[in-house]
Amino acid sequence: MGCSLPTELSPLYIINMVKKTKNQASVFLCAIVCITLQSKTYIMNQEIERRRTFAIISHPDAGKTTLTEKFLLFGGQIQVAGAVKNNKIRKSATSDWMEIEKQRGISVSTSVMEFDYEGYKVNILDTPGHQDFCEDTYRTLTAVDSAIIVVDGAKGVETQTRKLMEVCRMRNTPVIIFINKMDREGRDPFDLLDELEEELQISVRPLSWPINIGAKFKGVYNIFEHKLDLFKPDKQRVTEKVEVDVNSSELDAQIGEQDAQQLRDDLELIDGVYPEFDVETYRSAEVAPVFFGSALNNFGVQELLNCFIKIAPSPRPTKAEERMVDPEEPKFTGFIFKITANIDPNHRSCIAFCKVCSGKFERNKPYLHVRQGKTLRFSSPTQFMAQRKSTIDEAWPGDIVGLPDNGIFKIGDTLTDGEKLHFRGLPSFSPEMFKYIENDDPMKAKQLEKGINQLMDEGVAQLFVNQFNGRKIIGTVGQLQFEVIQYRLENEYNAKCRWEPVHLHKACWIESDDAAELDQFKKRKYQYMAKDRDGRDVFLADSGYVLSMAQQDFKHIKFHFTSEF
């Protein structure tokens, strides 16, 4: 054509081009192409800008799932909110869709939900709080741009909260703290703020403030928007709110003179002690905004959501081994951070959750599976509302896409438009607890095999086959995982299993450049040698002493405590 594409197209540029060249048709065509490219870029930037992807994390029983439920209520996805465990509320929580979750009142797997709210597309990941499932939560944190930490107003900061905060700090993830259960008797809000700063090692800034706590709790003053919201407790539906100016006499009439004066004094103290809120310090993970409320009774939840969508970061660049991947890049990249087996019990299907890092994901378009070097097409990519899913045609950076998995994906796999990239930083673990898994119903051997394979793909536990006796060993982080595996095998796969004890200390993946030494090691330790699902050598040490002796005796063998090495 004799005309190169300019990076930016201005009317003046076109006029100059027309003056310089006789071939006006080529200039005109060039202009059309440039305008088309620019409009595509503009649409993409708009879509990225309106995405908010975050995880809700906390210690068990702080109120994550209840808070998620209320977000969905405000987002219009549900009309009536469910509850995790409540005798009077028949509807269970949307994100706790597994039968075992409904029974025990705990989350055992991360749920992915999305909804539109005031022009923003919000992707929520409700994570398990229980430490036995912390693996799932850590992986989830690699796929989000920010996090909301829920803290129980009576108990304050707990062990699991500290660990999760460390993971956020490692990845520089911005956090908002929601202090829940203010309608129950608890601790003084100022004491809680001091504890947060001390325990989580982050500066805090309250953006809402409770009026009394426990039985006398009357509502929340929204510092961010400078207005007071008084609520009537309603556990399942959104209630009307009253807006009052804090300095007016109307405040005295609404909450009483004493409480009104206390609120004004508290707000004055907050302004004096805490620096003014700055969005950039929050996004760089230096300050954590704090909100108070009660998720169960709908206190303070909408304030949190309204503020969150305004200040939370849109999708951020993702670090790959080769380079930094920017969300505005035109070519698609994404990684698998979670696999869920049996999301639909009627179809025995596995779903791989893919976080879109850059470009636009399109249905039926060929994408490269980097680990296998294969090109794949996805005819039915889905978006989620916990268990409910709907097919989508496109997805943008920040979105979580569900891809049908027939055993081709592993956690940490990368999908791209053709470029060979590897996203890392997905933590894997060395199991702490081990048990033999045995078939309890000989007629259901096939179902058991399938069930074990699909559940292991999820990454909640690891399977080893002992080379000495050929028995299968399951390794987990905590006891609860064994119970969940057994329950799910029976109820989802119709296969019965029983556990038998095996005394082991640690699983170590071994490798060596010295083949002779490796061979000698395997012969000497043949009783404790096993293979993992990928056929790699694993040494199952029965005590810490045996492990340290093995490390001393065999200098050329490398012992790895995670499967990612």
Residue, then its C-alpha position, 0 to 999 in steps of 0.5 A: m500500500g505504500c503507507s505504514l500504520p501510525t501508532e496514533l491517528s490525529p486529523l492533522y496527521i491524515i490531512n498532512m498525509v493527503k497533501k504529501t501523497k497522490n494516492q488518497a485511497s491508500v491514505f483513506l484505507c490506512a485511516i480506517v484501519c487505524i481508527t478500527l485498531q484504536s476503537k478496539t484498544y479503547i473497548m479493551n481498556q474500558e473492559i479492563e478498567r471496569r473489572r474488579t477481581f478479589a478474594i474474601i479471606s479469613h480465619p474459619d467462622a469469621g463470616k466470609t461466606t455470609l459476606t459473599e452472600k450479601f454482595l450477591l444480594f446487592g449485585g442483584q444475583i440473588q433476591v434472598a440471601g442464604a445462611v451458612k448455618n441457621n435454624k430459621i433460614r432454610k436457604s443455604a449459602t450460594s457459594d457453599w454448594m457441595e453437600i458436605e459444605k451445607q452439612r458442616g457449615i464450612s467451605v471446603s473449596t473456593s467458589v467463583m462468582e461474578f456479578d455486575y454492580e453499578g457499571y463494574k464487573v465484580n469477580i468474587l472468590d470465596t475461599p475456605g478458611h479452615q487451615d486444612f484447605c489453606e492450599d486452595t486459598y493460597r493458590t486463589l490469592t495468585a489469581v486476584d488483584s485485591a483481597i478483603i480480610v474478614v475479622d471477627g469483632a469479638k475474637g480479633v486477629e487469629t492464626q489463619t488471618r496472620k498466615l493469609m496476610e503474609v501471603c498477601r504481603m509476599r505478592n503485594t496484594p492490596v487488602i481491605i479489612f471488614i470487622n464483622k459481627m458488630d451486632r454481638e458483644g465484642r471489643d472496643p473498635f480502637d483496640l481492634l485497630d491497634e491489634l490489626e496494625e500490630e498483628l498484620q504489620i500494616s497501617v490501617r485507616p477506618l473508612s466507616w465507624p460503628i455506633n455502639i456495639g452488641a445489643k446497643f448497636k445502632g448503625v454505621y457512620n460512613i467516613f468515606e462518603h460523610k454520611l450516616d446509615l441507620f439500618k433495621p436488622d434484616k438477615q435476608r433482604v436489603t433494607e432502606k437506609v436513612e441519611v443524616d448529616v453528622n453535624s446536624s441536630e437531626l443526628d441527635a434525634q436519630i440516635g440520641e444525644q449521648d451516642a451522637q456526641q460519642l460519634r463526633d468525638d470518635l471521628e475527631l480522634i480518628d482524623g487526629v490519629y490516622p492519616e488522611f486516606d490516599v488511594e495510591t497508598y492502599r493500592s501499593a499495599e501500604v495502608a488497609p482501609v477498615f470497615f465495620g458492620s454485620a454481614l448477617n444483618n446487612f450492616g455496613v456491607q453496602e458501604l464496603l461494596n460501594c467504596f471497594i469498586k471505586i478504590a480497588p485496582s483494576p487487573r494488574p500486570t502478572k509476572a511470568e518467568e520470561r517477562m511481565v505480562d501487561p493486561e492491555e496486551p492484545k494477545f491472550t494469556g491466562f493460567i489455570f489456578k484451580i481445578t474442581a471435580n464433579i461440579d455437576p454431579n450428573h455429568r462427572s465433569c471437571i472444570a479448570f478455572c483460568k484467570v485471564c491475564s491479558g488480551k481477549f479470550e474468545r470462544n472456539k479460538p485456538y490457544l496454545h497449551v504451553r506444557q503439552g505444546k498442543t493447540l486447544r479450542f474451547s466450545s463451551p467456556t463458562q462463567f460461574m455463579a458458584q455451581r450454576k454456570s452459563t456459556i460465554d463468548e468472550a472474557w477480558p483480563g481479570d475474568i475467571v473462565g471455566l474450561p472443561d477439563n478431561g484430564i489435560f490440565k494441571i494447576g499452574d498450566t499456561l494458555t496463550d495465543g502462541e507465545k511460550l510463557h510460564f506463570r509460576g508462583l503457584p504454591s504446592f506443598s509437601p504433605e504432613m499426613f499420610k494414609y493408605i487408601e483401600n477399596d471398600d467395595p470390590m464392585k466399584a473399583k472403576q468408580l474409585e479409580k476415577g474419583i481418586n484421579q479427579l479429586m487429586d487433580e484438584g490439588v487438595a491432596q497428593l497420590f503416591v504409589n508405594q514401589f515396594n507393595g504397590r499400595k496407594i498412599i494419599g498425602t494431605v495437609g490436615q485430617l479434615q481432607f481425608e474425611v472430605i475425600q471419603y465423603r465425596l468419593e461415596n456421595e459423588y462417585n458412588a465408591k467406598c473407601r477406607w483408610e489404613p494408617v501408615h507412619l510417615h514423616k515427610a514426602c521428598w521428591i528426589e533427583s540427581d545428576d549421578a545416576a549410579e548414586l540415585d540407583q544405590f539410594k533407591k535400592r537401599k531405601y526400596q521400602y520407602m520409595a514411591k512414584d507420584r502421578d507424574g511418575r517422579d521418584v518420591f522418598l517417603a521418610d518415616s522420621g526426621y532422623v532418617l531424612s537427615m541421615a539420608q541427606q548426609d549419606f547421599k551428597h549428590i541427591k537433591f531432596h525437594f519438599t515441593s513438587e514444583f522444582 
